[in-house]
Amino acid sequence: MYETEGKMQALRSFLRNPTISIVETCKTRIEINQIHSQLLVNGFVNDPDLVSKFAASIALKHPQNIDYSVQLLDQCENPSVFALNSLIRVYSKSSTPEKCFDFYKRIVKSNHQPDNYTFTFLIKSAAQLLVKNLGLAVHGTSLKYGLDQDPHVQSGLINLYAEMGFLRDLKDLFFNIHEPDLVTHTTMVVACARLGDIAFARQLFDKMPDRDVIAWNAMIAGYVQYGEPSKGLELFNMMEINSLKVNEATMVSVLSACTQLGVLDAGQRAHRYINNKRLQINITLGSALVNMYAKCGDINTAMKVFWGMKEKNVYTWSGAIGGLAMNGHGKTCLHLFTLMLQEKNITPNEVTFTSILKGCSVAGLVEEGCKIFESMIKEYGIEPKLEHYGCMVDLYARSGHLDEALRFIQSMPCAPHAEAWGALLNACKIYKNVELAELASRKMVELEGKSDGAYVELSNVYADFKNWDGVDGVRHRMKSKRVMKVPGVSVIDI
């Protein structure tokens, strides 16, 4: 009795405020079925507006049951635009965004017209699908309905063109927007920074009267990603001076800048800042800290951060393994790899195998490295890439197995790359094998063509072995092929 009264009360609440009440009363599909049954019993299913609101509420608040919403609307002769828009919205955030367009077609075929809400999420779906003609068609249709000046539609279109990589069209679109609002400005800064037009992004950024953390993060990340990490750190310092709020994404970019510059002291300050602001060290931020410390040479702190992380994924493990290898701890690297294989739900990937093979090379663990290389193919089904082959050549060559390294190069299923020959060359210098060194250098020259580096390496080989005629021959060859030696630049000069 009490249960029936409760359901009727929920039904009455639903009738007063459908969207809110469905959240409050339904937690499972069974409860949704019970509400639906009450609607059937009380004859409300013939009310298109009520059925539309019911279907929309399920879609928005219980997206895992969106199929139930679809079935309800299939039985409704004239569902509302709000209901169809709700399904477009949910599908735009799903793994099947293409289904949005089925409900858009239903809006067009009905007596209703699509609105700005419709196109906001259609554009979002088109950006996910990255089909050029589809994206252009959605833009064209938004123009047809006169919705292109809506701020949310404008931001969506900017993001769409950014995803498609159309920088020139992106700028044309922005310049045609009459008085773009803060959201549109921010979206444009993010888009241009992501596409590499940092100068234009900075112009927009500097003109913005108000900037949120998204705009700041976009500029810092853009500078870091496109080779200007110092400017990224300058912006972060500006954020600090102005007491602006930062988040995990900000600090990931800052740590990446420190890593690129190799400035351990700046990285340590960033770490202290993270702790002082009590930012959560999630997988991404923790991995960035491990990477920064490892690449700046403080492997002990890197591993301390690694072991202190509550959650790790394959990239966290791979980064730690790579950091150990980079700092010459090959055996520890192999031990960590063994521990990783014991973890549930962690499966090594291409990056992992590159890191562990480098570790084996550093430690001279030829037999172990060969087994790991074979397991990558046979046990994990990973097709070796050029970097894996390069690691194997380096593994053989560093250990003095120069003939095995050459045979491995010659047996590669793909054309040997310059890095493989370079690994052999470096080992030949160490082990004073002039014949193989000449071969490796010549192969690098053949592969790199106009690059001065290969010629310089070959010249250095001849010089190491006091073959001055060979040095002169390389210089004449560079001159005849018009290969110019690029002068060296030090960090101090920059």
Phi, psi and omega in degrees: 000310180296325180294319179296316178298322179296319180291321179294323177295320177297322179295316179297320177297320179299317182295328180284318183212083189304310187296316182288315186294327181295329177288320184287329188258337186247123175243340182230167178293328179299317180293324175298318178300321181294318176297317180299319179299319179296324177296319179295313183298322184269006173074022181276352185288350178271001178264102184302322181295317180293316179298320179298316180293322178297313180297319180296319180298318179296315182298316185284321186260344178223064185301339178292344179250030183297332177299328178295318178298318180299316180298320178298315182288331176297332181268358182260126185293320184221073181296153181286159175299322179302316181295314181293321176298323180298319178290323176300317180299312183295316181292332179294338180258006184260183177278357179233063184296340180298338180292343177306322189287340174295320182280333172296318179298324179294323177296314182297321182285342180276186178275006183261170175240143175295153180237188182299327177299317179303308187285332176305316184270336172295318179295320177300319179293318179298323179294326178289321185283333178053045173256114189307306184298324179295314179300316179294323180295318179297317178299313180300321180290325177296325175295318181303320182270004177070031184254005186289346179265001175290130184304321181290322177294319179299314178298319178297319180294321177299315178296322179300310181293328176294317179297325179279350177080019182268081186293316182296315178296326179298315179293317178302317179300315182294317182293339179271358178277126180279116179051067178300139182276183184299318181298316180295317177301313181298317179300320180293318177300313179300315183296312182293322178296320181293327181273358174097359176272072187293323182298314180292319178301319181292323177301312179297317182300314183292334181275347183290125179291333180220133182232131176266177184297334179297315180295315179300313181298321180297317180293315180298313180297322179297314178299317182292316184293325185253032165084020176234060184298329180298320179292327176298318178292326177298317178296320178298320177298324176296321178298318179296314182300321182271007178054040180276150182288135175243163176225187183300321181297321177302311186288332175298316178294320179297316179294323177296322177297315178300321179296314180298320182278344181068031183259097183295319183298321178293322177296321178294321177296320178297321179296317178296322178298317178302315181292319181294324180274359179055041176287142180289125178274088178277188183300314184294312181291320178297318179296322178295322177295314179301315181297317181297310181297319182296314184285341175268005172093359180260074186291332180296314178292324178302315181287330176295317176297317181302310182289340179276351180286133181286330182226138181225145173244186185298328181286328176296311178298315181297321179296319179293318178298315178296322179296318177297317179298316182298328182263014172083014181260066186297316182292320176296324177300315179294322178296318180294324177298320178297319177295322180298319181295340179275350181283139176284145176065016175241116179241128181300146178239192183300320180295320179301313184291327174298316182295314184289326177293324175295321178298316178297323179295316180299321183271356181071028182270075186294311183298315180296319179297319179296320178295319180295319178299317179294320181294328178302320182278308189282319185270326186249356176063030180264123179284122182300140175261176182303323181294329178290318177297319178299320178297320181293320177298315180296322179300311178294312188293316181301326183276004177089003179273067187293321179296319178296323178297317179295317179297322179296317178300315183291339181264000181298137181289345177244166181296128180302139181260169185298327181296323179295314178293327178295322177296318178295317180301314181300320179291324179298326177295317182295317185264011173056041177258091186292325183296310179292327179297318178296317179299312181297319180295316179298320179295322178294321178297317179299321184281323187266351172056254186279358181290132181286337185301316182296319180294320179297319178299315180295319178297319179295324178299311180298321181294321179300327182257019176059030179263084187287333175296320178297320178299314179298323180296320179294318180297318179295321180295319177298320181293318181293328179267003179058042176267120182263135176281123180282126180293145180288149178231131179265164178298327182294327182289336189288000000 
